Structures are given as C-alpha cells and as structure tokens.
Amino acid sequence: MASQPVLLLCCLAYICTRRGQTGRILGEPMLNTAFEITESFEDATSAQIWRGFAHQRKVIHIDQDAFYASVEQRDNPDYRGRPLAVGSPRERGVVAAASYEARRFGVRSAMPSVTALRKCPELIFAKPRFDVYRSISLQIRAIFAEYTPLIEPLSLDEAYLDVTDNLKGIPSATQIAEQIRARIFKETRLTASAGISTGKWLSKMASDVNKPNGQFVITPSMAPEFVASLEIGRFHGVGPATESKMRRLGISTGRDLRSKSLDFLIQHFGKSGPFFYDIARGIDNRPVQPNRIRKSVGAENTFLTDLFLYEDLAPQLDPILDKVWAFCERNGTRGRTVTLKVKYADFEQITRAKSFQRAIDSRDTLGTAAIGLLRALFPMAKGVRLLGVSLSSLGGGDEPSESPQLKLEL
C-alpha cells in the first residue's frame, strides 16, 4: 500500500492535471505553496518527499546590478553609457566594480587596473565612495525589512530573504521579488536582479540567469537538471583546492557529483561530504541568518612598487593593523587567530597564521603577532606587492551581518 506522503502528492498531481496546469495550484507556482509535483522520486525516500512537502521554503536572493558603478553612473551623467570602472587607474590599482558597458570588453571586478585598460583603452575610472554605497545599501535593506525580518546581507549589494512567512502575507515569492525590485528602482533609481528558489544557493544561482534587471525562479522540478549542468567550480563550498581535488576524482559537473555515493564523498571530503551530497540534488537547508556571525575582519594594502626588505615591509603593517584594530574597537570584536597574507610580485600568494588561547586584547599584541609572522618569512627571494592582516576566531560584541575585506586607499 502506498505511504501517506505519496498518496497526498498523487492527489495533488491529479488536481493539477485536471486543471490543465501541471505543477501549479490555483495558478500559483508550487514553489510558492508546498512542493513541485513533477519532482523525480528516484533519489528520495517517501520520508524525504514528505519533508519537502511540509517544509518547502521560499528564499529570494537580491543582487544589485553592478552596484558601485551604477551608483556612479546615476550620480554623474558623463559616465552613463560609457565603460566605467570604480577603483584606481594606477599601475597597482584594482577594479572594485565595472559597469556593464565595461564588462562587454572583459573588464571584471578584482582585475588589475592595467589589465582592464589593455582590454578597454576607453575605460573611465571613478574613485570609490563607500560612504555613499553604505547609505544606499541601508536604504535598500529598509525595503527588505517591510517584507521579512529574515534578511541575511552578504555584502553591501546583495542579500538573502526568507519570505516563507512574510510580513505582507503574500503567498507568491515571485510577486514579492517583483515588488521589491520595483521599490528599489523607484526609491534609488538603481536596478536589481532576483533569484527565487527553495534554498540560498539555488536562489543565488537563479539571480544570475536574467541579469541585469531581471529575475528567475528555480522550482524543485527544475533543480536536478539545473544543478546537473553546472560546472563544479560554481558549487557553494567548492573553492580552488576542492575543485582541483574533485576534478582529479572525475567530478567536473553537478551530474558527476550526484553520481557519487554519500560514503564516497565522506571518504574524500570528510564532514563536507553530506553537504556536497545534498547540494548535488538541489537540497540546501541552510537557514537565512539575520545575525550571521562574522568569521574574520581584515585589511590589506597593495604597494606602488615591489618591496624586498624587512625594513621596508615592516612599517607597511602599521596602517593595516590600525584599520583592523579600529574596527575591533568600534564593534567590541576580539579574535584569537592572526593571519598574515603576502602576495608576491609574480602574484603567488601565501598566508601564515598564529593562534592564541585567549582573545587578543590590544593593538600591541596584534602587531607583535603580525610582525613575528612577517619576520619569519625572511630572507625573501622575490618582491612583495601586497600585505594583508586578518583577525579570526572572533567573539565579543554584536557582530555585523556583512564581513567585507577592508581596503586601504592609495
């Protein structure tokens, strides 16, 4: 005899089919009600299906379109319709953001400015105005808060919203996303894109599909094939090292990942194995966290010329340490692990870390640890183009939602 969950789903499928709108109830996508009927049952037990039916979430990922660059184009008519980069055009400068006009030439954020100018000689640079960006970001978050208290900012320009039980009582996540995007444009004259799905990762993937100024829904029935087609490097939790290991194991796509057993993934990836097993099936139960705990705070500086000597590099740590410690003081944050980041002239990057049993309680202690990590690297065989310091294993004080990498302006 069929189990109760399967019977319930079959009844719903019958209703939908009779209405001539498979996968929809009363004209509403089933993503916005309970469960997508057309979901394959191959990989799921009836208990798993029942959990999906009873607890289906509606998660929206909102991503401002080319945020920094769009703000500059909004505020300066001379920039509109032209390739624009936010950042410094200096030899050691880096692109913080690129307009869509610049992206057509291959200019991307985090790209060295000299590379960006080679790709697009007509590229215009605008100096960052982070105070303005933060102010607009708060304005946008106030709009989010009218719909749900479950807001997880990822940075100034993107956030997750859980609208399963929203403040407006709107059953459709698609409708909520449309309203939010319209409100953002009305109040800021800036466009945003949105992704809607049942979890954070899929909603983030969905927000990229119709960029800029669009939105896309990944329903549970769409998720298996959508995930299967993705390159493995696009999966949440798969960084460069993990991607390299997966490719050595014959895992290049989501379909390859889904073909591996749970035991195989645990054997090769330890505690991350169950997460990879689930994510390959479009299952992402991570909650939207309004008070997401900051993991680290850091600052870094890129030098105008390569530095080789300890006597030249050590003083460069002072403004970096000052910035990190100032943040800690403002927010009542303390940490136990100091990490030094070094990027050489050939772009090789290394990190060195030191942990303490108790939280670091002074700027002097932080500085002593960082200096010690730097001194241990000498003598150096090549020049250094960038130094960074971060503090992790944080605790104490109220942690802000976003965890930006602080930059020192040259």
Beta strands, then each sheet from edge to edge (+ up, - down):
strand 1: 24-25
strand 2: 28-29
strand 3: 59-64
strand 4: 84-87
strand 5: 95-98
strand 6: 124-126
strand 7: 151-155
strand 8: 158-162
strand 9: 192-197
strand 10: 215-217
strand 11: 296-307
strand 12: 334-344
strand 13: 349-355
strand 14: 384-395
strand 15: 405-407
sheet 1: 1+ 2-
sheet 2: 7+ 8- 3+ 9- 10-
sheet 3: 5+ 4- 6-
sheet 4: 13+ 12- 14+ 11- 15-
end
